[in-house]
Amino acid sequence: MKKTLFLFILSALTFSCNSRSQNPVINGQIVGLTEKVIYIAGFDGDQEAVSDSVMTDTYGNFSFTLSDSYPAGMYRLILGKNSFLDLIYNHNDIGFTTTLENPRENLKITKSIENLIFYDYLRKKHAYQHKTDLLYPLIFEYPDTDPFHQKIVDKFSALESGFRDYTEQIIADNPNSLSALYIMYDRPLPADPGLAPEEHRIYLRNHYFKGLPYDDPRLLSLGVLPSSIIGYLALYRDPEYSKQEQARQFTIAIDSIVHHMMSDEDIYHFTLQYLIEGFEVFGFDQVVEYIANNYSTDGACINEKRKSELERRMENIQKLSTGKIAPDIEFGRKSSAGSLEDIPSDYTLIVFWASWCTHCKAMMPDLIRYYNNSSRELFEIVSVSVDTSGSSYTRTISELGIPWFTHADLKGWNTQPALDYNIYATPMMFLLDKKRKIVDKPANVYELKKKLTELNRE
């Protein structure tokens, strides 16, 4: 590795003697990808956006010139469906050869110190994690009275210290390298074989962000922040927790994450948006509301577009928090139009759904059974469709035999109730009391039954 790097540095110095003004170039050969389009995408946090494309020749060769508009960072070459190759660009030429089948495993960097370091690290990290993942359980399962146990501990410790020393050397030797920056924030924390698994988890929680300031905006273009955030959240996840307890644990983790991401405005705003979007997808509305109610987007910001979107999203979340008054909805009735205020039931469930949503259709039979076996004095349902096809909607309504009030103007996600309730996925449900106050956001019929039973006891 050191000899190869030395040769690369020598060639770079020799080449720099010939002054040139042309832009950096990516020269690659992908064996098996003949006369096909490669799409080039850059990273912004967790988003990748295609910025250009290039065609390979009959041998899989291509050459792409990076204009001045290309900032330094991680770029993804999209080779086909589920096939891609990531490269780090730092205003220098890049050269490589690989194959369409297993492009990362068969990659050979022919030019670019950045990517030589990057892929050497990825391979060493994979080997290190594979070995330590096998050895770590043995430390606690193998009899510690057997002399072989100490050999397991010694081998594990040697792997840990060896990999740490390797990454420390890379970081020290390459202070201006994007690869070194990536490695600094990506490398796993070493495990202490003297700590039991639960003790080790607490240790990781307390040391996860140590020495990492998260103040370099280039981290957004390297795509390393999402895995860093998810890795820390995983330390607070426990399958034995109830959903409510799990939500509480996640809020503890979020406080720590956001605290460490405050040094750079763009990183801070990305973190809030990433957390909100992630917990929305998994139905942790309590956590989403916690973020919206406890963190602000005030202050100077480089990325005004991200800030504006985040402000809008957080404002909507706050308006729809538990305890707030829900927006009214007009819906169809047998005799005339109606609204939520016309419903005399103690509670009203608003269900956002679509005929094309498989999860919605899977949930409906159970919800219909519960509705038919419950009194209208207790609760009523209003379903709001985000369909655009009238025939599909009408057919599904008939097939399911939906017995409650419905709203369907066939405007899709732009139907007014979906906009008012900040709907981003289906199914989504809101449970309201007589005064239209939001009392719960059940993720499924089981949670709805549980909440109505609790409310009925009060």
TORNUDREN-113531 format. One line per field, with one value per residue (C-alpha): residue number from 1; y, z, x. Coordinates in steps of 0.25 Angstrom, whole numbers, plus 5000, padded with zeros to 4 digits. Each point is the difference from the previous one (the first is absolute). Example, Ala and Ser with C-alpha at 12.3 -4.5 7.8 and 13.67 -1.06 7.14 Angstrom:
nr: c(1 / 2)
y: c(4982 / 5014)
z: c(5031 / 4998)
x: c(5049 / 5006)
***
This chain:
nr: c(1 / 2 / 3 / 4 / 5 / 6 / 7 / 8 / 9 / 10 / 11 / 12 / 13 / 14 / 15 / 16 / 17 / 18 / 19 / 20 / 21 / 22 / 23 / 24 / 25 / 26 / 27 / 28 / 29 / 30 / 31 / 32 / 33 / 34 / 35 / 36 / 37 / 38 / 39 / 40 / 41 / 42 / 43 / 44 / 45 / 46 / 47 / 48 / 49 / 50 / 51 / 52 / 53 / 54 / 55 / 56 / 57 / 58 / 59 / 60 / 61 / 62 / 63 / 64 / 65 / 66 / 67 / 68 / 69 / 70 / 71 / 72 / 73 / 74 / 75 / 76 / 77 / 78 / 79 / 80 / 81 / 82 / 83 / 84 / 85 / 86 / 87 / 88 / 89 / 90 / 91 / 92 / 93 / 94 / 95 / 96 / 97 / 98 / 99 / 100 / 101 / 102 / 103 / 104 / 105 / 106 / 107 / 108 / 109 / 110 / 111 / 112 / 113 / 114 / 115 / 116 / 117 / 118 / 119 / 120 / 121 / 122 / 123 / 124 / 125 / 126 / 127 / 128 / 129 / 130 / 131 / 132 / 133 / 134 / 135 / 136 / 137 / 138 / 139 / 140 / 141 / 142 / 143 / 144 / 145 / 146 / 147 / 148 / 149 / 150 / 151 / 152 / 153 / 154 / 155 / 156 / 157 / 158 / 159 / 160 / 161 / 162 / 163 / 164 / 165 / 166 / 167 / 168 / 169 / 170 / 171 / 172 / 173 / 174 / 175 / 176 / 177 / 178 / 179 / 180 / 181 / 182 / 183 / 184 / 185 / 186 / 187 / 188 / 189 / 190 / 191 / 192 / 193 / 194 / 195 / 196 / 197 / 198 / 199 / 200 / 201 / 202 / 203 / 204 / 205 / 206 / 207 / 208 / 209 / 210 / 211 / 212 / 213 / 214 / 215 / 216 / 217 / 218 / 219 / 220 / 221 / 222 / 223 / 224 / 225 / 226 / 227 / 228 / 229 / 230 / 231 / 232 / 233 / 234 / 235 / 236 / 237 / 238 / 239 / 240 / 241 / 242 / 243 / 244 / 245 / 246 / 247 / 248 / 249 / 250 / 251 / 252 / 253 / 254 / 255 / 256 / 257 / 258 / 259 / 260 / 261 / 262 / 263 / 264 / 265 / 266 / 267 / 268 / 269 / 270 / 271 / 272 / 273 / 274 / 275 / 276 / 277 / 278 / 279 / 280 / 281 / 282 / 283 / 284 / 285 / 286 / 287 / 288 / 289 / 290 / 291 / 292 / 293 / 294 / 295 / 296 / 297 / 298 / 299 / 300 / 301 / 302 / 303 / 304 / 305 / 306 / 307 / 308 / 309 / 310 / 311 / 312 / 313 / 314 / 315 / 316 / 317 / 318 / 319 / 320 / 321 / 322 / 323 / 324 / 325 / 326 / 327 / 328 / 329 / 330 / 331 / 332 / 333 / 334 / 335 / 336 / 337 / 338 / 339 / 340 / 341 / 342 / 343 / 344 / 345 / 346 / 347 / 348 / 349 / 350 / 351 / 352 / 353 / 354 / 355 / 356 / 357 / 358 / 359 / 360 / 361 / 362 / 363 / 364 / 365 / 366 / 367 / 368 / 369 / 370 / 371 / 372 / 373 / 374 / 375 / 376 / 377 / 378 / 379 / 380 / 381 / 382 / 383 / 384 / 385 / 386 / 387 / 388 / 389 / 390 / 391 / 392 / 393 / 394 / 395 / 396 / 397 / 398 / 399 / 400 / 401 / 402 / 403 / 404 / 405 / 406 / 407 / 408 / 409 / 410 / 411 / 412 / 413 / 414 / 415 / 416 / 417 / 418 / 419 / 420 / 421 / 422 / 423 / 424 / 425 / 426 / 427 / 428 / 429 / 430 / 431 / 432 / 433 / 434 / 435 / 436 / 437 / 438 / 439 / 440 / 441 / 442 / 443 / 444 / 445 / 446 / 447 / 448 / 449 / 450 / 451 / 452 / 453 / 454 / 455 / 456 / 457 / 458)
y: c(5000 / 5010 / 4997 / 5002 / 5013 / 5004 / 4997 / 5008 / 5012 / 5000 / 4999 / 5011 / 5009 / 4997 / 5003 / 5013 / 5005 / 5001 / 5012 / 4998 / 5007 / 4989 / 4995 / 4986 / 4988 / 4986 / 4989 / 4987 / 4986 / 4991 / 4987 / 4995 / 5013 / 5003 / 5012 / 5003 / 5013 / 5003 / 5010 / 5008 / 5005 / 5008 / 4999 / 5010 / 4994 / 4988 / 5004 / 4997 / 5008 / 4997 / 5011 / 4994 / 4988 / 4994 / 4988 / 4988 / 4995 / 4986 / 4996 / 5007 / 5012 / 5014 / 5014 / 5011 / 5014 / 5006 / 5015 / 5011 / 4998 / 4987 / 5001 / 4991 / 4988 / 4986 / 4997 / 4987 / 4994 / 4993 / 4989 / 4993 / 4995 / 4998 / 5001 / 5012 / 5005 / 5011 / 5009 / 5011 / 5012 / 5011 / 5008 / 4989 / 4991 / 4986 / 4987 / 4986 / 4987 / 4990 / 4991 / 5001 / 4988 / 5003 / 5014 / 5003 / 4987 / 5000 / 5015 / 5004 / 5014 / 5005 / 5014 / 5008 / 4999 / 5004 / 4987 / 4991 / 5004 / 4999 / 4986 / 4995 / 5005 / 4993 / 4987 / 5000 / 5005 / 4988 / 4990 / 5006 / 5000 / 4986 / 4994 / 5008 / 4997 / 4985 / 5002 / 5009 / 4990 / 4990 / 5009 / 4998 / 4986 / 4992 / 4996 / 5010 / 4989 / 4994 / 5005 / 5002 / 5011 / 5009 / 4998 / 5004 / 5013 / 5003 / 4997 / 5009 / 5011 / 4999 / 5002 / 5012 / 5007 / 4997 / 5006 / 5012 / 5002 / 4999 / 5010 / 5010 / 4999 / 5003 / 5012 / 5005 / 4999 / 5006 / 5012 / 5006 / 4987 / 4998 / 4985 / 5003 / 5009 / 4989 / 4989 / 5009 / 5000 / 4986 / 4991 / 4992 / 5002 / 4989 / 4991 / 4997 / 4984 / 5003 / 5006 / 4992 / 5003 / 5009 / 5007 / 5001 / 5007 / 5010 / 5003 / 5002 / 5010 / 5008 / 5000 / 4999 / 5015 / 5002 / 5008 / 5002 / 5015 / 4998 / 5014 / 4997 / 5002 / 4991 / 4988 / 5003 / 4997 / 4987 / 4993 / 4996 / 5007 / 4991 / 4988 / 5007 / 5005 / 4986 / 4993 / 5009 / 4997 / 4985 / 5001 / 5004 / 4990 / 4988 / 4990 / 4998 / 5014 / 5004 / 5010 / 5011 / 4997 / 4998 / 5014 / 5006 / 4993 / 5006 / 5014 / 4998 / 4996 / 5012 / 5010 / 4995 / 4999 / 5014 / 5006 / 4995 / 5004 / 5015 / 5005 / 5002 / 5005 / 4991 / 4988 / 5004 / 5002 / 4987 / 4993 / 5005 / 4997 / 4986 / 4996 / 5006 / 4992 / 4987 / 5000 / 5004 / 4988 / 4991 / 5006 / 5006 / 5012 / 5003 / 5001 / 5009 / 5009 / 5001 / 5004 / 5011 / 5005 / 5001 / 5004 / 5013 / 5003 / 5015 / 5005 / 5002 / 4989 / 4997 / 4991 / 5009 / 4990 / 4989 / 5010 / 5004 / 4986 / 4996 / 5012 / 4997 / 4986 / 5003 / 5010 / 4990 / 4989 / 5010 / 5003 / 4986 / 4996 / 4992 / 5009 / 5010 / 5003 / 4992 / 5007 / 4998 / 4990 / 5000 / 4986 / 4993 / 4995 / 4993 / 5012 / 5012 / 5005 / 5000 / 5004 / 4995 / 5010 / 4993 / 4986 / 4998 / 4988 / 5001 / 4998 / 5001 / 4992 / 5007 / 4989 / 5005 / 4989 / 4996 / 4989 / 4997 / 4999 / 4985 / 5003 / 5008 / 4989 / 4990 / 5008 / 5003 / 4987 / 5000 / 5015 / 4997 / 4988 / 5009 / 5011 / 4991 / 4994 / 5014 / 5010 / 5013 / 5007 / 4996 / 5003 / 5003 / 4999 / 5010 / 4995 / 5009 / 4994 / 5005 / 4993 / 5006 / 4989 / 5001 / 4986 / 4993 / 5008 / 4996 / 4986 / 4998 / 5007 / 4990 / 4988 / 5004 / 5004 / 5012 / 5005 / 5013 / 5014 / 5003 / 5011 / 4999 / 5011 / 4992 / 5011 / 4990 / 5006 / 5014 / 4997 / 5011 / 4991 / 4993 / 5014 / 5004 / 4988 / 4999 / 4987 / 4993 / 4986 / 4990 / 4995 / 5011 / 5002 / 5011 / 4997 / 5013 / 5003 / 5007 / 5014 / 4995 / 4999 / 4990 / 4989 / 4990 / 4996 / 4985 / 4992 / 4988 / 4995 / 4993 / 5014 / 5006 / 4989 / 5002 / 5015 / 5000 / 4990 / 5009 / 5012 / 4992 / 4997 / 5014)
z: c(5000 / 5004 / 4987 / 4991 / 5007 / 4998 / 4985 / 4999 / 5007 / 4991 / 4988 / 5005 / 5002 / 4987 / 4993 / 5007 / 4994 / 4987 / 5003 / 4994 / 5001 / 4996 / 5009 / 5007 / 4993 / 5004 / 4991 / 5002 / 4994 / 5004 / 4994 / 4996 / 4999 / 4985 / 4993 / 5012 / 5008 / 5013 / 5009 / 5009 / 5014 / 5011 / 5015 / 5009 / 5013 / 4997 / 4986 / 4987 / 4988 / 4986 / 4994 / 4987 / 4992 / 4991 / 4989 / 5000 / 4988 / 4994 / 5010 / 5012 / 5000 / 5003 / 5004 / 5007 / 5002 / 5013 / 4998 / 5011 / 5004 / 5007 / 5014 / 5008 / 5006 / 4998 / 4986 / 4996 / 4986 / 4998 / 4990 / 5000 / 5009 / 5014 / 4994 / 5004 / 5003 / 5010 / 4998 / 5008 / 4992 / 5005 / 4988 / 4995 / 4988 / 5003 / 4992 / 5003 / 4994 / 5004 / 4995 / 4999 / 5009 / 5014 / 4997 / 5014 / 5002 / 4987 / 5000 / 4997 / 5002 / 4990 / 5003 / 5013 / 5013 / 5007 / 4994 / 5003 / 5014 / 5000 / 4995 / 5007 / 5013 / 4996 / 4997 / 5013 / 5008 / 4994 / 5004 / 5014 / 5003 / 4994 / 5010 / 5012 / 4998 / 5001 / 5012 / 5009 / 5004 / 5003 / 5010 / 5009 / 4995 / 5001 / 5014 / 5006 / 5008 / 4987 / 4996 / 4985 / 5006 / 5002 / 4985 / 4995 / 5009 / 4995 / 4985 / 5002 / 5006 / 4990 / 4989 / 5007 / 5002 / 4987 / 4992 / 5009 / 4998 / 4985 / 4999 / 5010 / 4990 / 4988 / 5007 / 5005 / 4986 / 4992 / 5007 / 4987 / 4995 / 4998 / 5002 / 5014 / 5003 / 4997 / 5007 / 5013 / 5001 / 4994 / 5008 / 5011 / 5014 / 5006 / 5010 / 5013 / 5003 / 5015 / 4999 / 4999 / 4988 / 5007 / 5007 / 4986 / 4995 / 5011 / 4997 / 4985 / 5003 / 5009 / 4990 / 4986 / 4997 / 5008 / 4992 / 4988 / 4999 / 4988 / 4996 / 4986 / 4989 / 4991 / 5008 / 4993 / 4986 / 5005 / 5004 / 5013 / 5010 / 4998 / 5004 / 5012 / 5005 / 4998 / 5007 / 5012 / 5000 / 4999 / 5014 / 5006 / 4993 / 5007 / 4995 / 5014 / 5002 / 4998 / 4989 / 5010 / 5007 / 4987 / 4996 / 5014 / 4998 / 4986 / 5005 / 5009 / 4989 / 4991 / 5011 / 4999 / 4985 / 4998 / 5011 / 4992 / 4986 / 5004 / 4996 / 4985 / 4996 / 4988 / 5007 / 5012 / 4990 / 4992 / 5014 / 5004 / 4986 / 4999 / 5014 / 4998 / 4986 / 5006 / 5012 / 4992 / 4991 / 5012 / 5007 / 5012 / 5000 / 5015 / 4996 / 4988 / 5008 / 5011 / 4989 / 4994 / 5014 / 5006 / 4989 / 4992 / 4986 / 5004 / 4996 / 4988 / 4989 / 4988 / 4993 / 5001 / 4992 / 5010 / 5011 / 4994 / 4998 / 5014 / 5006 / 4992 / 5004 / 5015 / 5000 / 4995 / 5010 / 5011 / 4995 / 5000 / 5013 / 5010 / 5007 / 4989 / 4992 / 4987 / 4987 / 4996 / 4988 / 4991 / 4996 / 4993 / 5007 / 4995 / 5000 / 4999 / 5003 / 5014 / 5009 / 5012 / 5009 / 4996 / 5005 / 5014 / 5004 / 5012 / 4991 / 4985 / 4992 / 4988 / 4990 / 4988 / 4990 / 4985 / 4992 / 4995 / 5014 / 5003 / 5015 / 5000 / 4994 / 5009 / 5012 / 4996 / 5003 / 5014 / 5002 / 4993 / 5010 / 5012 / 4995 / 4998 / 5014 / 5006 / 5004 / 4992 / 5013 / 5003 / 4987 / 4985 / 4988 / 4989 / 4989 / 4991 / 4986 / 4993 / 4988 / 4986 / 4993 / 5002 / 4994 / 5009 / 5012 / 4998 / 4997 / 5013 / 5008 / 4995 / 5002 / 5014 / 5004 / 5007 / 5009 / 5005 / 4995 / 4989 / 4993 / 4986 / 4990 / 4992 / 5002 / 5005 / 5010 / 4997 / 5006 / 5010 / 5013 / 4996 / 4999 / 5013 / 5007 / 4995 / 4994 / 4994 / 5000 / 5001 / 5008 / 5011 / 5011 / 5010 / 5011 / 5005 / 5011 / 4999 / 5000 / 4988 / 5010 / 4995 / 5011 / 4993 / 4986 / 5000 / 4991 / 4998 / 5005 / 5012 / 5005 / 4997 / 5008 / 5012 / 5000 / 4999 / 5011 / 5009 / 4997 / 5003 / 5014 / 5003)
x: c(5000 / 5011 / 5008 / 4988 / 4997 / 5014 / 4999 / 4987 / 5006 / 5013 / 4991 / 4991 / 5013 / 5006 / 4987 / 4998 / 5013 / 4992 / 4991 / 4986 / 4987 / 4990 / 4990 / 5001 / 4996 / 4994 / 5005 / 4994 / 4998 / 4989 / 5001 / 4986 / 4994 / 5001 / 4993 / 4992 / 4997 / 5006 / 4993 / 5008 / 4994 / 5005 / 4996 / 4993 / 4998 / 4992 / 4995 / 5007 / 4997 / 5004 / 5008 / 5005 / 5002 / 5011 / 5000 / 5009 / 5007 / 5000 / 5011 / 4993 / 5009 / 4995 / 5006 / 4993 / 5005 / 4996 / 4997 / 5002 / 4986 / 5003 / 5003 / 5009 / 4993 / 4995 / 4994 / 4992 / 5002 / 4987 / 5003 / 4986 / 4989 / 5006 / 5014 / 5008 / 5014 / 5004 / 5012 / 5006 / 5003 / 5010 / 5003 / 5010 / 4999 / 4994 / 5004 / 4994 / 4997 / 4989 / 4989 / 4985 / 4998 / 5005 / 5006 / 5004 / 5007 / 5007 / 5004 / 5015 / 5003 / 5011 / 5000 / 4995 / 5006 / 4987 / 4993 / 5012 / 4999 / 4985 / 4999 / 5011 / 4993 / 4987 / 5006 / 5008 / 4988 / 4991 / 5011 / 5002 / 4985 / 4998 / 5011 / 4996 / 4985 / 5004 / 5009 / 4992 / 4989 / 5010 / 5007 / 4987 / 4996 / 5013 / 5004 / 5009 / 5007 / 5006 / 5013 / 4995 / 4990 / 5012 / 5005 / 4986 / 5001 / 5014 / 4997 / 4987 / 5008 / 5011 / 4990 / 4994 / 5013 / 5005 / 4989 / 4999 / 5015 / 4998 / 4989 / 5008 / 5012 / 4991 / 4994 / 5013 / 5007 / 4989 / 4995 / 4993 / 4995 / 4985 / 5002 / 5007 / 4988 / 4990 / 5008 / 5001 / 4984 / 4998 / 5009 / 4994 / 5003 / 5009 / 4994 / 5005 / 5000 / 5000 / 4986 / 4987 / 4991 / 4991 / 5012 / 5006 / 4987 / 5000 / 5015 / 4997 / 4989 / 5009 / 5012 / 4993 / 5002 / 5013 / 5010 / 4991 / 4996 / 4990 / 5003 / 5005 / 4989 / 5008 / 4994 / 4987 / 5006 / 5007 / 4987 / 5005 / 4991 / 4988 / 5007 / 5006 / 4986 / 4994 / 5012 / 4998 / 4984 / 5003 / 5007 / 4986 / 4992 / 4994 / 4990 / 4995 / 4996 / 4985 / 4998 / 4998 / 5013 / 5008 / 4995 / 5005 / 5014 / 5000 / 4998 / 5012 / 5008 / 4995 / 5004 / 5014 / 5001 / 4994 / 5010 / 5012 / 4995 / 4998 / 5013 / 4997 / 4986 / 4999 / 5003 / 4991 / 4988 / 5003 / 5000 / 4986 / 4994 / 5007 / 4995 / 4986 / 4998 / 5006 / 4991 / 4988 / 5002 / 5000 / 4988 / 5007 / 4991 / 5003 / 5015 / 4997 / 4992 / 5011 / 5010 / 4991 / 4996 / 5014 / 5009 / 5001 / 5004 / 5004 / 5014 / 5008 / 4999 / 5008 / 4990 / 4987 / 4992 / 5003 / 4997 / 4987 / 4995 / 5004 / 4992 / 4988 / 5000 / 5003 / 4989 / 4990 / 5004 / 4998 / 4986 / 4996 / 5006 / 4992 / 4991 / 4999 / 4987 / 4999 / 4996 / 4986 / 4996 / 4988 / 4995 / 4989 / 4988 / 4988 / 4991 / 5009 / 5014 / 5006 / 5012 / 5007 / 4992 / 4987 / 5004 / 4994 / 5009 / 5010 / 5011 / 5003 / 5011 / 5005 / 5007 / 5008 / 5001 / 5000 / 4995 / 5014 / 5006 / 5002 / 5002 / 4987 / 4992 / 5006 / 4996 / 4986 / 4993 / 5004 / 4996 / 4986 / 4998 / 5004 / 4991 / 4988 / 5001 / 5001 / 4990 / 4999 / 4998 / 5015 / 5006 / 4999 / 5009 / 5003 / 5009 / 5007 / 5005 / 5013 / 4996 / 5000 / 4992 / 4985 / 4998 / 5010 / 4995 / 4986 / 5003 / 5008 / 4990 / 4989 / 5009 / 5004 / 4986 / 5005 / 4988 / 5005 / 5000 / 5010 / 5007 / 5006 / 5002 / 5010 / 5011 / 5010 / 5010 / 4995 / 4986 / 4998 / 4999 / 5013 / 5006 / 4994 / 5004 / 5014 / 4998 / 5013 / 4996 / 4988 / 4994 / 5000 / 4990 / 4996 / 4991 / 4992 / 4990 / 4987 / 5007 / 5009 / 5012 / 5010 / 5001 / 5009 / 5006 / 4999 / 5009 / 4990 / 4987 / 5006 / 5005 / 4986 / 4993 / 5010 / 4998 / 4985 / 5000 / 5009 / 4991 / 4987 / 5005 / 5003)
***
